[in-house]
Amino acid sequence: MVQSVEVLLDPRLDAVVRDEWSRLLEAGVGSQGRVRAESNRPHVTLFVAGALPTEFDDALRAVLPPRPLAVRLGGVVVFGSRHATLARTVVPSIALLELHARVFEILAGCPGIPAHIRPGEWTPHVTLARRVPVARIGVALAATQTPETRLAGASGGVRRWDGESRREWSLT
């Protein structure tokens, strides 16, 4: 199971993404909204690995910005092909890219880091739906056309997620 470091969204942006999750479900596309766990929240994954020892938590806290980061959601992107992941991009600010690089530097020795999480390879995004069949991509894209025009806000904290124990905790 994976473990991760994730940037949460402020309440307004969180609500915008949850609305997209709901519209996808209404369109018959299995979105992240079908996951009912309390820990299921819109987020931007800064780092993921097969294991992430808790002894790094203090070093991570030390590099977190003192104020929320500006977050601007961008267009919708499709990762994969046959069973795709649909996500809303996050426009990468200098502050977000710097935070990502600092977090990666601290955790670079962890086992099981996927190549796409490395600086220069990372695409910041918020997942909307996973395993979308190629035949449903058009329907999914139409469902994500949000009436919300203000897709800018701020981060709502940084958390650690342990997928094995299904446990989260705040680093901020």
C-alpha positions in Angstrom: 0.0 0.0 0.0 1.1 3.5 -0.6 1.7 6.4 1.7 1.6 10.0 0.7 2.0 13.7 1.5 -1.0 15.7 0.3 -2.1 19.4 0.0 -5.7 19.8 0.9 -7.9 22.5 -0.6 -9.7 25.3 1.2 -13.4 24.8 1.9 -14.6 26.6 -1.3 -12.3 24.7 -3.7 -13.1 21.5 -1.9 -16.8 22.1 -2.5 -16.1 22.9 -6.2 -14.3 19.6 -6.7 -17.0 17.7 -4.7 -19.6 19.2 -7.0 -17.7 17.8 -10.0 -17.5 14.4 -8.3 -21.3 14.6 -7.9 -21.9 15.6 -11.5 -19.8 12.7 -12.7 -21.8 10.3 -10.6 -25.0 11.7 -12.0 -23.7 11.2 -15.5 -23.0 7.5 -14.7 -19.2 7.9 -14.3 -17.7 6.4 -11.1 -16.0 9.4 -9.5 -14.1 9.8 -6.3 -17.5 10.9 -4.9 -18.5 7.2 -4.5 -15.8 6.7 -1.8 -17.6 7.4 1.4 -14.7 7.4 3.8 -14.3 10.5 5.9 -10.7 10.8 4.8 -11.7 11.0 1.1 -11.0 14.6 0.2 -10.0 16.5 -2.8 -6.2 16.9 -2.6 -3.0 17.4 -4.6 -0.5 14.6 -4.0 3.0 16.1 -3.3 4.7 12.8 -2.7 3.9 9.1 -2.7 6.0 6.0 -1.9 5.6 2.4 -0.8 6.6 3.4 2.7 7.1 6.7 4.4 8.4 6.5 8.0 6.8 8.8 10.5 10.3 10.0 11.6 10.2 12.3 8.6 7.1 14.2 9.8 9.1 16.8 11.7 11.4 17.5 8.8 8.3 17.8 6.5 6.7 20.3 9.0 9.8 22.4 8.9 9.5 23.0 5.1 5.8 23.8 5.0 5.0 27.4 4.2 3.8 29.5 7.1 0.7 30.6 5.2 -1.7 28.8 2.8 -0.5 28.4 -0.7 -2.5 30.0 -3.6 -4.2 27.2 -5.5 -5.7 27.6 -9.0 -7.4 24.7 -10.6 -6.9 24.4 -14.4 -8.4 22.3 -17.1 -9.3 18.7 -17.1 -6.7 16.1 -18.1 -6.9 12.4 -18.9 -4.1 10.1 -17.7 -3.9 6.7 -19.2 -5.9 5.1 -22.0 -8.1 2.0 -21.7 -9.2 2.8 -18.2 -8.2 6.4 -17.6 -7.9 8.7 -14.7 -9.7 12.0 -15.1 -8.2 14.9 -13.1 -8.4 18.7 -12.9 -4.9 20.2 -13.3 -3.5 22.5 -10.7 -1.7 25.5 -12.2 1.8 25.1 -10.8 2.9 28.2 -8.9 6.5 28.8 -8.0 5.6 28.2 -4.3 3.9 24.9 -5.1 6.8 23.7 -7.2 9.3 24.7 -4.5 7.3 22.9 -1.8 7.2 19.8 -4.0 11.0 19.9 -4.5 11.7 20.4 -0.8 9.3 17.5 0.2 10.9 15.3 -2.5 14.4 16.1 -1.2 13.5 15.0 2.3 11.8 11.8 1.2 13.9 10.8 -1.8 15.3 7.7 -0.1 11.9 6.1 0.6 11.2 2.9 -1.3 8.7 2.6 -4.1 8.6 6.2 -5.4 7.0 6.2 -8.9 8.8 8.1 -11.6 5.9 10.5 -12.2 6.3 12.0 -8.7 9.9 13.2 -9.2 10.6 17.0 -9.7 10.4 17.7 -13.5 8.1 14.7 -14.0 5.3 15.7 -11.6 1.9 17.0 -12.8 0.0 18.6 -9.9 -3.7 17.6 -10.1 -6.8 16.8 -8.2 -8.3 13.4 -9.2 -11.9 13.4 -10.3 -12.4 9.8 -11.3 -10.4 6.6 -11.8 -10.8 3.7 -14.1 -13.0 5.6 -16.6 -13.6 3.4 -19.6 -12.5 5.0 -22.9 -16.1 4.9 -24.2 -17.2 7.2 -21.2 -14.5 9.8 -21.5 -16.7 12.2 -23.6 -19.5 11.9 -21.1 -17.1 12.4 -18.2 -15.6 15.5 -19.8 -19.0 17.0 -20.4 -19.9 16.4 -16.8 -16.9 18.3 -15.5 -17.8 21.5 -17.3 -18.3 23.5 -14.1 -20.6 26.5 -13.8 -18.1 27.8 -11.2 -15.9 30.4 -12.8 -13.7 31.1 -9.7 -11.3 28.1 -9.6 -8.8 29.9 -7.5 -8.4 29.6 -3.8 -5.8 28.4 -1.3 -4.5 25.3 0.3 -6.3 24.0 3.3 -3.4 22.3 5.1 -1.1 19.4 4.4 -1.7 15.9 5.5 0.0 12.5 5.6 -2.0 9.5 4.3 -1.2 5.9 5.2 -3.0 3.7 2.7 -2.2 0.5 4.6 -3.8 1.5 7.9 -6.2 3.9 6.1 -5.2 6.7 8.5 -4.5 10.4 7.9 -2.9 13.0 10.1 -2.2 16.7 9.7 1.2 18.1 9.2 0.0 21.7 9.6 
